[in-house]
Amino acid sequence: EVQLVESGGVVVQPGGSLRLSCAASGFTFGDYTMHWVRQAPGKGLEWVSLISWDGGTTYYADSVGGRFTISRDNSKNSLYLQMNSLRTEDTAFYYCAKDIPGWVGIDCWGQGTLVTVSS
Amino acid sequence: QSVLTQPPSVSAAPGQKVTISCSGSSSNIGNSYVSWYQQLPGTAPKLLIYDNNKRPSGIPDRFSGSKSGTSATLGITGLQTGDEADYYCGTWDSSLSAWVFGGGTKLTVL
């Protein structure tokens, strides 16, 4: 069974930094592109970033580019999101998600971890 | 303002059929594959449709997807109260080099 478990969500002050982690199991993690998707409380889904299977290709939403960095460690079956210069508008549930090869959809999602940016 | 446009809400009676539209452009829907997600209250999104019209295992055939030009449609037949949820379309946008989602549609089963 595929499992994605996020961790690292906390309350942080504006301007602060945070690193989210996602532990993957139940599939060959190193074979798949992975995503981070976020959802502000009561709002819709917002894609944040993706990283290719080998980490060689990354993309970011304009809203986080230059502040967030996605990375992965295939030896540890883990995905990460380093978040710097956090803003109040970054407050959201952050989901780790697995891509379907060919970028035809996102088939597995974690339960999410809540990041709150507040003074 | 989402790149993909969905109606904010739709409603229908139990047993009836409903469709949810997703409108985009040549840089996203017109040139890529559309997927659909269901999000029940308080839970993570769940994949319903991928590659425009394919259902993952375990998704009943009451759910269907189609795409024409720069628009896509999710269809749900035999509505059940358990289908009440938010539904999102998503695809890759080649101009933005970003994955994009619609703003979401809240389905109410009256």
Boltz contact constraints between the chains, C-beta under 6 A:
constraints:
  - contact:
      token1: [A, 44]
      token2: [B, 103]
      max_distance: 6.0
  - contact:
      token1: [A, 44]
      token2: [B, 104]
      max_distance: 6.0
  - contact:
      token1: [A, 45]
      token2: [B, 88]
      max_distance: 6.0
  - contact:
      token1: [A, 45]
      token2: [B, 101]
      max_distance: 6.0
  - contact:
      token1: [A, 47]
      token2: [B, 99]
      max_distance: 6.0
  - contact:
      token1: [A, 59]
      token2: [B, 97]
      max_distance: 6.0
  - contact:
      token1: [A, 61]
      token2: [B, 98]
      max_distance: 6.0
  - contact:
      token1: [A, 95]
      token2: [B, 44]
      max_distance: 6.0
  - contact:
      token1: [A, 100]
      token2: [B, 50]
      max_distance: 6.0
  - contact:
      token1: [A, 103]
      token2: [B, 92]
      max_distance: 6.0
  - contact:
      token1: [A, 104]
      token2: [B, 33]
      max_distance: 6.0
  - contact:
      token1: [A, 104]
      token2: [B, 50]
      max_distance: 6.0
  - contact:
      token1: [A, 104]
      token2: [B, 51]
      max_distance: 6.0
  - contact:
      token1: [A, 105]
      token2: [B, 35]
      max_distance: 6.0
  - contact:
      token1: [A, 105]
      token2: [B, 47]
      max_distance: 6.0
  - contact:
      token1: [A, 105]
      token2: [B, 50]
      max_distance: 6.0
  - contact:
      token1: [A, 107]
      token2: [B, 47]
      max_distance: 6.0
  - contact:
      token1: [A, 109]
      token2: [B, 44]
      max_distance: 6.0
  - contact:
      token1: [A, 109]
      token2: [B, 45]
      max_distance: 6.0
  - contact:
      token1: [A, 111]
      token2: [B, 44]
      max_distance: 6.0
  - contact:
      token1: [A, 112]
      token2: [B, 44]
      max_distance: 6.0
